[in-house]
């Protein structure tokens, strides 16, 4: 998969707004960490909570990518989903990063 110019690079712990009908790509960019250690990503796994759907995942030597769709919006309850990316590197390092998806309404124009 080629990551286009509309990718959303997400820092660890960030809150992202999404509406239930969108299908969007999110990128965990580890290029600074990988450059500092001379390491590259070996494996990447994603933990996506029920309600959100992972459409596609991929990785490069320095980035983990996930495409998400779905989610439920309710005007009476705040719906949030925590997405976790767990990775290992070729040198044997391991860690995880996460971001929170906050559902927002679909606006009709």
MMTF fields as JSON, N, C-alpha, C and O atoms, coordinates in Angstrom:
{
  "mmtfVersion": "1.0.0",
  "mmtfProducer": "UNKNOWN",
  "numBonds": 435,
  "numAtoms": 436,
  "numGroups": 109,
  "numChains": 1,
  "numModels": 1,
  "chainsPerModel": [1],
  "groupsPerChain": [109],
  "chainIdList": ["A"],
  "bondAtomList": [4, 2, 8, 6, 12, 10, 16, 14, 20, 18, 24, 22, 28, 26, 32, 30, 36, 34, 40, 38, 44, 42, 48, 46, 52, 50, 56, 54, 60, 58, 64, 62, 68, 66, 72, 70, 76, 74, 80, 78, 84, 82, 88, 86, 92, 90, 96, 94, 100, 98, 104, 102, 108, 106, 112, 110, 116, 114, 120, 118, 124, 122, 128, 126, 132, 130, 136, 134, 140, 138, 144, 142, 148, 146, 152, 150, 156, 154, 160, 158, 164, 162, 168, 166, 172, 170, 176, 174, 180, 178, 184, 182, 188, 186, 192, 190, 196, 194, 200, 198, 204, 202, 208, 206, 212, 210, 216, 214, 220, 218, 224, 222, 228, 226, 232, 230, 236, 234, 240, 238, 244, 242, 248, 246, 252, 250, 256, 254, 260, 258, 264, 262, 268, 266, 272, 270, 276, 274, 280, 278, 284, 282, 288, 286, 292, 290, 296, 294, 300, 298, 304, 302, 308, 306, 312, 310, 316, 314, 320, 318, 324, 322, 328, 326, 332, 330, 336, 334, 340, 338, 344, 342, 348, 346, 352, 350, 356, 354, 360, 358, 364, 362, 368, 366, 372, 370, 376, 374, 380, 378, 384, 382, 388, 386, 392, 390, 396, 394, 400, 398, 404, 402, 408, 406, 412, 410, 416, 414, 420, 418, 424, 422, 428, 426, 432, 430],
  "bondOrderList": [1, 1, 1, 1, 1, 1, 1, 1, 1, 1, 1, 1, 1, 1, 1, 1, 1, 1, 1, 1, 1, 1, 1, 1, 1, 1, 1, 1, 1, 1, 1, 1, 1, 1, 1, 1, 1, 1, 1, 1, 1, 1, 1, 1, 1, 1, 1, 1, 1, 1, 1, 1, 1, 1, 1, 1, 1, 1, 1, 1, 1, 1, 1, 1, 1, 1, 1, 1, 1, 1, 1, 1, 1, 1, 1, 1, 1, 1, 1, 1, 1, 1, 1, 1, 1, 1, 1, 1, 1, 1, 1, 1, 1, 1, 1, 1, 1, 1, 1, 1, 1, 1, 1, 1, 1, 1, 1, 1],
  "groupList": [{"groupName": "UNK", "atomNameList": ["N", "CA", "C", "O"], "elementList": ["N", "C", "C", "O"], "formalChargeList": [0, 0, 0, 0], "bondAtomList": [1, 0, 2, 1, 3, 2], "bondOrderList": [1, 1, 2], "singleLetterCode": "X", "chemCompType": "L-PEPTIDE LINKING"}],
  "groupTypeList": [0, 0, 0, 0, 0, 0, 0, 0, 0, 0, 0, 0, 0, 0, 0, 0, 0, 0, 0, 0, 0, 0, 0, 0, 0, 0, 0, 0, 0, 0, 0, 0, 0, 0, 0, 0, 0, 0, 0, 0, 0, 0, 0, 0, 0, 0, 0, 0, 0, 0, 0, 0, 0, 0, 0, 0, 0, 0, 0, 0, 0, 0, 0, 0, 0, 0, 0, 0, 0, 0, 0, 0, 0, 0, 0, 0, 0, 0, 0, 0, 0, 0, 0, 0, 0, 0, 0, 0, 0, 0, 0, 0, 0, 0, 0, 0, 0, 0, 0, 0, 0, 0, 0, 0, 0, 0, 0, 0, 0],
  "groupIdList": [1, 2, 3, 4, 5, 6, 7, 8, 9, 10, 11, 12, 13, 14, 15, 16, 17, 18, 19, 20, 21, 22, 23, 24, 25, 26, 27, 28, 29, 30, 31, 32, 33, 34, 35, 36, 37, 38, 39, 40, 41, 42, 43, 44, 45, 46, 47, 48, 49, 50, 51, 52, 53, 54, 55, 56, 57, 58, 59, 60, 61, 62, 63, 64, 65, 66, 67, 68, 69, 70, 71, 72, 73, 74, 75, 76, 77, 78, 79, 80, 81, 82, 83, 84, 85, 86, 87, 88, 89, 90, 91, 92, 93, 94, 95, 96, 97, 98, 99, 100, 101, 102, 103, 104, 105, 106, 107, 108, 109],
  "secStructList": [7, 7, 7, 7, 6, 6, 7, 3, 3, 7, 7, 6, 6, 7, 3, 3, 3, 3, 3, 6, 6, 7, 3, 3, 3, 3, 3, 3, 3, 7, 2, 2, 2, 2, 2, 2, 2, 6, 7, 7, 3, 3, 3, 3, 3, 3, 3, 7, 7, 6, 6, 3, 3, 3, 3, 3, 3, 3, 3, 7, 1, 1, 3, 3, 3, 3, 3, 3, 3, 3, 7, 7, 7, 7, 1, 1, 1, 7, 7, 3, 3, 3, 3, 3, 3, 3, 3, 3, 3, 6, 6, 1, 7, 3, 3, 3, 3, 3, 3, 3, 3, 3, 3, 3, 7, 7, 7, 7, 7],
  "xCoordList": [0.845, 0.0, 0.885, 1.861, 0.566, 1.254, 0.461, -0.742, 1.124, 0.457, 0.439, 1.491, -0.756, -0.905, -0.643, -0.224, -0.892, -0.631, -1.658, -1.462, -2.725, -3.763, -3.597, -4.513, -2.467, -2.246, -2.28, -1.916, -2.712, -2.761, -1.675, -1.82, -0.591, 0.476, 0.031, -0.266, -0.013, -0.577, 0.487, 1.072, 0.736, 1.65, 1.046, -0.172, 1.897, 1.432, 0.467, 0.744, -0.668, -1.647, -2.58, -3.391, -2.498, -3.31, -4.783, -5.106, -5.667, -7.099, -7.454, -7.155, -8.091, -8.447, -9.958, -10.602, -10.527, -11.964, -12.213, -11.447, -13.295, -13.655, -15.164, -15.796, -15.748, -17.18, -17.363, -16.47, -18.506, -18.704, -18.617, -18.346, -18.842, -18.846, -17.484, -17.309, -16.515, -15.215, -14.348, -14.439, -13.51, -12.466, -11.168, -10.94, -10.312, -9.12, -7.882, -7.972, -6.728, -5.458, -4.785, -4.811, -4.179, -3.477, -2.081, -1.909, -1.084, 0.312, 0.986, 0.926, 1.623, 2.522, 3.912, 4.462, 4.476, 5.772, 6.871, 6.955, 7.705, 8.797, 10.155, 11.174, 10.177, 11.419, 12.499, 13.674, 12.149, 13.169, 13.79, 15.009, 12.937, 13.441, 14.304, 15.354, 13.849, 14.592, 15.916, 16.927, 15.926, 17.167, 18.17, 19.369, 17.678, 18.572, 19.245, 20.386, 18.531, 19.076, 19.65, 20.293, 19.423, 19.863, 19.061, 19.541, 17.835, 16.983, 15.858, 15.656, 15.134, 13.957, 12.85, 13.103, 11.64, 10.503, 10.562, 10.806, 10.336, 10.283, 8.837, 8.394, 8.096, 6.69, 5.837, 6.289, 4.593, 3.617, 2.291, 1.839, 1.665, 0.318, -0.541, -0.054, -1.817, -2.778, -3.87, -4.362, -4.241, -5.386, -6.463, -6.335, -7.526, -8.627, -9.87, -10.29, -10.47, -11.628, -12.863, -12.992, -13.76, -15.027, -15.741, -15.76, -16.318, -17.003, -16.265, -16.885, -14.95, -14.125, -13.686, -13.581, -13.43, -12.986, -11.661, -11.526, -10.694, -9.426, -9.612, -9.903, -9.443, -9.621, -8.33, -8.349, -7.2, -5.91, -4.813, -4.92, -3.763, -2.584, -1.353, -1.342, -0.316, 0.953, 2.046, 1.774, 3.278, 4.401, 5.519, 5.625, 6.346, 7.61, 8.706, 8.422, 9.918, 10.991, 10.801, 11.337, 10.027, 9.91, 8.481, 8.278, 7.493, 6.115, 5.174, 5.333, 4.18, 3.099, 1.822, 1.52, 1.072, -0.099, -1.328, -1.275, -2.442, -3.719, -4.808, -4.831, -5.696, -6.884, -8.068, -8.283, -8.835, -9.979, -11.267, -11.296, -12.34, -13.68, -14.634, -14.284, -15.838, -16.855, -16.787, -16.262, -17.337, -17.5, -18.944, -19.686, -19.339, -20.715, -20.73, -19.992, -21.577, -21.756, -23.107, -24.112, -23.12, -24.358, -24.322, -23.317, -25.404, -25.439, -25.549, -25.289, -25.931, -26.113, -24.92, -24.804, -24.035, -22.887, -21.642, -21.671, -20.558, -19.292, -18.693, -18.444, -18.463, -17.898, -16.443, -16.127, -15.561, -14.135, -13.601, -14.036, -12.661, -12.009, -10.496, -9.943, -9.833, -8.378, -7.772, -8.045, -6.947, -6.286, -4.812, -4.149, -4.313, -2.933, -2.123, -2.57, -0.938, 0.028, 1.19, 1.845, 1.442, 2.566, 3.574, 3.21, 4.845, 5.851, 7.112, 7.404, 7.847, 9.201, 10.116, 9.672, 11.386, 12.36, 13.314, 13.346, 14.076, 15.015, 16.099, 16.696, 16.363, 17.356, 16.754, 17.464, 15.44, 14.801, 14.107, 13.601, 14.069, 13.342, 11.848, 11.411, 11.068, 9.618, 8.951, 9.443, 7.842, 7.11, 5.726, 5.385, 4.94, 3.621, 3.31, 3.852, 2.434, 1.925, 0.406, -0.113, -0.29, -1.744, -2.298, -1.679, -3.491, -4.234, -5.699, -6.145, -6.438, -7.858, -8.672, -8.399, -9.668, -10.571, -11.866, -12.551, -12.194, -13.424, -14.429, -14.161, -15.58, -16.582, -17.296, -17.601, -17.551, -18.288, -19.403, -19.371, -20.382, -21.509, -21.128, -20.149, -21.931, -21.819, -22.692, -23.899, -22.082, -22.843, -23.366, -22.642, -24.622, -25.22, -25.356, -25.798, -24.972, -25.019, -26.144, -26.347],
  "yCoordList": [-1.177, 0.0, 1.233, 1.298, 2.178, 3.456, 4.41, 4.584, 5.021, 5.98, 7.309, 7.849, 7.842, 9.076, 10.305, 10.203, 11.457, 12.709, 13.018, 13.962, 12.271, 12.551, 11.746, 11.705, 11.115, 10.319, 11.212, 12.387, 10.655, 11.351, 10.778, 9.667, 11.516, 11.07, 11.37, 12.516, 10.34, 10.494, 10.296, 9.219, 11.344, 11.188, 10.261, 10.096, 9.661, 8.758, 9.48, 10.589, 8.845, 9.364, 10.43, 10.96, 10.763, 11.84, 11.44, 10.259, 12.434, 12.231, 12.67, 13.793, 11.776, 12.039, 11.987, 11.086, 12.948, 12.908, 12.188, 12.331, 11.41, 10.642, 10.492, 10.349, 10.523, 10.22, 8.774, 8.202, 8.182, 6.747, 6.329, 5.163, 7.257, 6.877, 7.015, 6.569, 7.626, 7.835, 6.583, 5.784, 6.433, 5.413, 6.174, 6.758, 6.16, 6.999, 6.214, 5.224, 6.677, 6.047, 6.846, 8.076, 6.1, 6.685, 6.077, 4.876, 6.914, 6.493, 6.741, 7.846, 5.712, 5.858, 5.995, 5.036, 7.185, 7.473, 7.328, 8.119, 6.321, 6.029, 6.347, 5.818, 7.207, 7.463, 8.074, 7.745, 8.939, 9.52, 8.46, 8.413, 7.607, 6.54, 5.551, 5.118, 5.201, 4.239, 4.83, 4.128, 6.105, 6.747, 6.846, 6.652, 7.147, 7.291, 5.975, 5.958, 4.877, 3.575, 2.793, 1.761, 3.278, 2.541, 1.273, 0.333, 1.238, 0.058, 0.217, 1.304, -0.857, -0.806, -1.671, -2.545, -1.411, -2.201, -3.61, -3.794, -4.592, -5.989, -6.461, -6.988, -6.275, -6.688, -5.575, -4.787, -5.54, -4.574, -5.296, -5.969, -5.16, -5.677, -4.546, -3.636, -4.624, -3.591, -4.203, -5.294, -3.503, -3.869, -2.829, -1.671, -3.254, -2.365, -2.822, -3.969, -1.943, -2.35, -2.619, -2.103, -3.438, -3.721, -2.403, -1.504, -2.307, -1.088, -0.386, 0.153, -0.391, 0.103, -1.091, -2.206, -0.856, -1.928, -1.55, -0.469, -2.443, -2.274, -2.759, -3.932, -1.849, -2.174, -2.727, -3.666, -2.13, -2.493, -2.069, -1.019, -2.867, -2.475, -2.707, -3.575, -1.921, -2.094, -1.469, -0.837, -1.655, -1.034, -0.775, -1.421, 0.193, 0.421, 0.146, -0.401, 0.505, 0.335, 1.227, 0.939, 2.326, 3.313, 3.726, 4.505, 3.224, 3.638, 2.44, 1.47, 2.539, 1.553, 2.265, 3.357, 1.642, 2.278, 1.409, 0.187, 2.063, 1.364, 2.226, 3.444, 1.583, 2.224, 1.778, 0.584, 2.758, 2.46, 2.979, 4.021, 2.227, 2.66, 2.289, 1.529, 2.838, 2.483, 3.312, 4.425, 2.733, 3.439, 3.871, 3.926, 4.174, 4.57, 5.933, 6.183, 6.815, 8.129, 8.174, 7.713, 8.735, 8.954, 10.362, 10.771, 11.101, 12.466, 12.47, 13.492, 11.342, 11.297, 10.697, 10.86, 10.002, 9.349, 9.618, 9.483, 9.996, 10.178, 8.807, 8.025, 8.522, 7.238, 7.431, 8.201, 6.713, 6.76, 5.344, 4.421, 5.191, 3.905, 4.105, 5.018, 3.276, 3.344, 2.282, 1.09, 2.734, 1.862, 1.758, 2.768, 0.526, 0.303, -0.383, -1.354, 0.135, -0.443, -0.992, -0.249, -2.289, -2.926, -3.357, -3.947, -3.059, -3.376, -3.955, -3.764, -4.67, -5.112, -4.624, -4.345, -4.529, -4.076, -5.214, -6.249, -5.002, -6.044, -6.292, -7.368, -5.31, -5.481, -6.097, -6.335, -6.356, -6.999, -6.066, -6.522, -4.777, -3.852, -4.061, -4.554, -3.685, -3.786, -2.691, -2.314, -2.181, -1.12, -1.021, -1.771, -0.089, 0.152, 1.642, 2.393, 2.046, 3.413, 3.301, 2.315, 4.322, 4.288, 5.672, 6.692, 5.666, 6.907, 6.614, 5.47, 7.665, 7.539, 8.16, 9.279, 7.424, 7.905, 8.333, 7.521, 9.614, 10.183, 10.312, 10.967, 9.688, 9.728, 11.078, 11.63, 11.593, 12.847, 12.611, 11.637, 13.507, 13.273, 13.474, 14.144, 12.875, 13.095, 14.295, 14.275, 15.335, 16.558, 16.463, 16.09, 16.801, 16.82, 18.271, 19.126, 18.532, 19.9, 20.047, 21.13],
  "zCoordList": [0.0, 0.0, 0.0, 0.748, -0.803, -0.784, 0.086, -0.109, 1.038, 1.908, 1.183, 0.842, 0.943, 0.199, 1.045, 2.198, 0.47, 1.153, 2.232, 2.997, 2.321, 3.304, 4.581, 5.403, 4.765, 5.964, 7.203, 7.144, 8.3, 9.574, 10.467, 10.977, 10.664, 11.545, 12.966, 13.303, 13.796, 15.135, 16.215, 16.326, 17.012, 18.147, 19.197, 19.26, 20.016, 21.065, 21.992, 22.449, 22.266, 23.214, 22.678, 23.438, 21.414, 20.858, 20.746, 20.625, 20.787, 20.599, 19.178, 18.772, 18.432, 17.033, 16.896, 17.434, 16.179, 15.905, 14.589, 13.636, 14.544, 13.356, 13.319, 14.366, 12.14, 12.056, 11.608, 10.983, 11.921, 11.664, 10.198, 9.911, 9.264, 7.854, 7.183, 6.049, 7.866, 7.235, 7.293, 8.225, 6.279, 6.244, 6.034, 4.975, 7.066, 7.047, 7.471, 8.197, 7.005, 7.373, 8.483, 8.502, 9.408, 10.546, 10.601, 10.393, 10.882, 10.822, 12.168, 12.708, 12.699, 13.838, 13.244, 12.701, 13.347, 12.734, 13.78, 14.719, 13.609, 14.534, 13.927, 14.372, 12.913, 12.185, 13.073, 12.905, 14.0, 14.881, 15.785, 15.955, 16.367, 17.231, 16.451, 16.926, 15.252, 14.445, 13.974, 13.942, 13.608, 13.162, 14.307, 14.107, 15.503, 16.658, 17.024, 17.486, 16.814, 17.197, 16.012, 16.204, 14.796, 13.615, 13.4, 12.766, 13.924, 13.923, 12.9, 12.359, 12.638, 11.771, 12.373, 13.202, 11.946, 12.418, 11.836, 10.644, 12.691, 12.244, 12.186, 11.165, 13.282, 13.322, 13.915, 14.745, 13.462, 13.974, 14.123, 13.196, 15.282, 15.491, 16.032, 16.702, 15.728, 16.133, 16.995, 16.708, 18.038, 18.862, 18.6, 18.998, 17.925, 17.553, 18.302, 18.15, 19.111, 19.897, 19.03, 17.92, 19.572, 18.895, 18.62, 19.46, 17.446, 17.034, 15.914, 14.998, 15.982, 14.881, 14.052, 14.563, 12.771, 11.894, 11.244, 10.672, 11.336, 10.645, 9.212, 8.977, 8.261, 6.846, 6.256, 5.461, 6.658, 6.081, 7.041, 7.674, 7.158, 7.921, 7.065, 6.192, 7.326, 6.628, 7.479, 8.5, 7.047, 7.728, 6.735, 5.693, 7.095, 6.4, 7.428, 8.493, 7.136, 8.122, 9.342, 10.412, 9.184, 10.265, 10.61, 11.542, 9.882, 10.117, 10.159, 9.418, 11.059, 11.127, 10.69, 11.17, 9.777, 9.182, 9.402, 9.266, 9.747, 9.858, 9.226, 9.398, 8.503, 7.951, 8.804, 9.01, 9.3, 10.17, 9.576, 8.922, 9.816, 9.438, 10.572, 11.476, 10.506, 11.489, 12.743, 12.762, 13.794, 15.055, 15.202, 14.222, 16.419, 16.697, 17.356, 18.309, 16.842, 17.458, 18.15, 17.609, 19.35, 20.089, 20.661, 21.242, 20.502, 21.035, 22.555, 23.19, 23.143, 24.591, 25.342, 26.557, 24.618, 25.258, 24.418, 23.195, 25.072, 24.366, 24.078, 24.995, 22.802, 22.412, 22.012, 21.105, 22.711, 22.418, 22.264, 22.952, 21.36, 21.137, 21.264, 20.65, 22.041, 22.164, 21.249, 21.393, 20.308, 19.337, 19.742, 19.979, 19.816, 20.255, 19.161, 18.551, 18.929, 17.99, 18.811, 19.541, 18.69, 19.378, 18.328, 17.311, 18.577, 17.563, 18.183, 19.364, 17.337, 17.669, 16.553, 15.439, 16.874, 15.891, 15.538, 16.203, 14.494, 14.073, 15.116, 15.139, 15.98, 17.042, 18.306, 19.283, 18.284, 19.424, 20.399, 21.424, 20.11, 20.963, 20.77, 19.73, 21.776, 21.66, 22.47, 23.533, 21.978, 22.667, 22.043, 21.128, 22.552, 21.963, 21.99, 22.801, 21.097, 21.021, 20.888, 20.365, 21.367, 21.219, 20.954, 21.257, 20.375, 20.185, 20.436, 20.354, 20.744, 21.051, 19.923, 19.488, 19.459, 18.415, 19.093, 19.716, 18.964, 19.507, 18.377, 17.37, 18.545, 17.485, 17.493, 18.55, 16.304, 16.139, 15.118, 14.366, 15.101, 14.188, 12.733, 12.406, 11.876, 10.444, 10.146, 10.391, 9.618, 9.309, 7.895, 6.971, 7.737, 6.412, 5.974, 6.741, 4.744, 4.22, 3.245, 2.694]
}
